[in-house]
Amino acid sequence: MEPAITIERASIRFGKFTAVDEVSFDVGRGEVFGLLGPNGSGKTTLIRALCGLIPFASGRAEVLGRDVSADPEGIRQNIGYMSQKFSLYADLTVRENMDFYAGIYGLPGTEARARQAELVELTGLQPYLTRRSGLLSGGWKQRLALVCALLHRPRLVFLDEPTAGIDPVARRDLWDLLFRLAAEGVTLFVTTHYMDEAERCGRVGYLYLSKLLTLGTPEELKRLPTVTPPGTKRLEISGGETAATLDRLKRHPAVREATIFGQSVHALVAEGANAADLGLRPDQVRVTTPSLEDVFVTLAKAQQAA
Ligand SMILES: Nc1ncnc2c1ncn2[C@@H]1O[C@H](COP(=O)(O)OP(=O)(O)OP(=O)(O)O)[C@@H](O)[C@H]1O
């Protein structure tokens, strides 16, 4: 099947600064794709270019079968974009914001009403229709922004940090909504800084200093040999005083990496090192697989050292 997005050696520059550097990957139709990376790594820039809002300096991309540079307008008609600073009009009510965006997409009145009703039902916005959007809580603003991005039935939606700053329950609700869209065949391209959200994506890519360092399913990334190199193992160490344990482990020659993870310490250690060697009780130590955070931290460090 034809992919929803194809990116081939795409670079984006602002003057002499390269914000996206020779990035290539595909996103399949109906996929929930996550793009991760530290602040400033180029995620928003790549999305803006895929929406035809800024040009590629070199390389190319196709979105829904159209060349982005050749037909940016055609692409914008067929995609949804929920940007980080989505433009809801604070003084307009929820209903008025929806009407405004339906107008922008040129939806005829009856079609706009039908689609709005469908999306209001999907998101539970009904009780808030007459409320000014500036008075909504963060989670409801985000839902309204999503509704506005979906009014014209896009087959592909870019969501740039859709859950930033909203509480865990609202985040989970929003993800439930996203999965319902994906089940209808809508392709979702999501950026996030939350590892639990990355875990929910079919595949994730990691941008670091403008370059794509890795891409795969969360499980594939956790199995990467660079993340747990031959001759090493990952341990979860619980019990005891985590800060003191971390301190001790960091100074131990068998320990390559250690960090606090909630109530425990995660460490990458030499394969032969046992609990006693590390000054720990056997019941404190469990061999574990890396978390996605371990994956990204390790890859970023390896890139820095290269
Ligand atoms: N219009 C612009 N002019 C010059 N530099 C820009 C412009 N837009 C973005 N940049 C730079 O490009 C780099 C990538 O920014 P971008 O917003 O894409 O990062 P990001 O990965 O989305 O970060 P965040 O996680 O903080 O949202 C940054 O160094 C940013 O300052």
The ligand as a Tripos MOL2 file, in Angstrom:
@<TRIPOS>MOLECULE
LIG
   31    33     1     0     0
SMALL
NO_CHARGES

@<TRIPOS>ATOM
      1 N1         11.7890   30.3780   11.5730 N.pl3     1 LIG1
      2 C1         12.9470   29.9920   12.1320 C.ar      1 LIG1
      3 N2         14.0750   30.7240   11.9540 N.ar      1 LIG1
      4 C2         15.2560   30.3270   12.4950 C.ar      1 LIG1
      5 N3         15.3950   29.2240   13.2520 N.ar      1 LIG1
      6 C3         14.3160   28.4660   13.4750 C.ar      1 LIG1
      7 C4         13.0330   28.8160   12.9240 C.ar      1 LIG1
      8 N4         12.1420   27.8590   13.3180 N.ar      1 LIG1
      9 C5         12.8460   26.9750   14.0680 C.ar      1 LIG1
     10 N5         14.1290   27.3500   14.1440 N.ar      1 LIG1
     11 C6         15.1920   26.6130   14.8590 C.3       1 LIG1
     12 O1         15.2170   25.2840   14.3760 O.3       1 LIG1
     13 C7         15.5110   24.3710   15.4430 C.3       1 LIG1
     14 C8         14.4500   23.3070   15.4900 C.3       1 LIG1
     15 O2         13.2610   23.8820   16.0520 O.3       1 LIG1
     16 P1         11.9290   23.0540   16.1950 P.3       1 LIG1
     17 O3         10.8830   24.0040   16.6940 O.co2     1 LIG1
     18 O4         11.6520   22.3300   14.9460 O.co2     1 LIG1
     19 O5         12.3140   22.0210   17.3240 O.3       1 LIG1
     20 P2         11.3920   20.9660   18.0710 P.3       1 LIG1
     21 O6         12.1070   19.6460   17.9610 O.co2     1 LIG1
     22 O7         10.0070   21.0240   17.5770 O.co2     1 LIG1
     23 O8         11.4920   21.4780   19.5700 O.3       1 LIG1
     24 P3         10.3940   21.4430   20.8030 P.3       1 LIG1
     25 O9         10.4440   20.0480   21.3500 O.co2     1 LIG1
     26 O10        10.9780   22.4350   21.7620 O.co2     1 LIG1
     27 O11         9.0690   21.8400   20.2500 O.co2     1 LIG1
     28 C9         15.6350   25.2110   16.6930 C.3       1 LIG1
     29 O12        17.0010   25.4510   16.9330 O.3       1 LIG1
     30 C10        14.8940   26.4890   16.3570 C.3       1 LIG1
     31 O13        15.4050   27.5770   17.0690 O.3       1 LIG1
@<TRIPOS>BOND
     1     1     2 1
     2     2     3 ar
     3     2     7 ar
     4     3     4 ar
     5     4     5 ar
     6     5     6 ar
     7     6     7 ar
     8     6    10 ar
     9     7     8 ar
    10     8     9 ar
    11     9    10 ar
    12    10    11 1
    13    11    12 1
    14    11    30 1
    15    12    13 1
    16    13    14 1
    17    13    28 1
    18    14    15 1
    19    15    16 1
    20    16    17 2
    21    16    18 1
    22    16    19 1
    23    19    20 1
    24    20    21 2
    25    20    22 1
    26    20    23 1
    27    23    24 1
    28    24    25 2
    29    24    26 1
    30    24    27 1
    31    28    29 1
    32    28    30 1
    33    30    31 1
@<TRIPOS>SUBSTRUCTURE
     1 LIG1         1 GROUP 0 **** ****
